[in-house]
Amino acid sequence: MTKINHLILTAQVWKDTRGQDMIEYALVAAFIVTIAGAMVPGIATSISGVFSIVTSVMTTAQSTGN
């Protein structure tokens, strides 16, 4: 790959902002959940259960290739 092609590809990658909004929303949601868990001790077990379910669903989806 020539140096110019490499520079063009690098510039395109840095300009690509697809998915940025989703990551920001996920970070805000994680921050809110963390604060809620710290302020209300009873909700911490519920939050942990939700994260466990999400983790198992994602693991299953990854292993099946969906």
URLINBEL-V572209 format. One record per residue. RES is the residue in one letter. SS is DSSP state (h for helix, s for strand, l for the rest). Layout:
# URLINBEL-V572209
<<RES;SS> <RES;SS>>
This chain:
# URLINBEL-V572209
<<M;l> <T;l> <K;h> <I;h> <N;h> <H;h> <L;h> <I;h> <L;h> <T;h> <A;h> <Q;h> <V;h> <W;h> <K;h> <D;l> <T;l> <R;l> <G;l> <Q;h> <D;h> <M;h> <I;h> <E;h> <Y;h> <A;h> <L;h> <V;h> <A;h> <A;h> <F;h> <I;h> <V;h> <T;h> <I;h> <A;h> <G;h> <A;h> <M;h> <V;l> <P;l> <G;l> <I;h> <A;h> <T;h> <S;h> <I;h> <S;h> <G;h> <V;h> <F;h> <S;h> <I;h> <V;h> <T;h> <S;h> <V;h> <M;h> <T;h> <T;h> <A;h> <Q;h> <S;h> <T;h> <G;l> <N;l>>
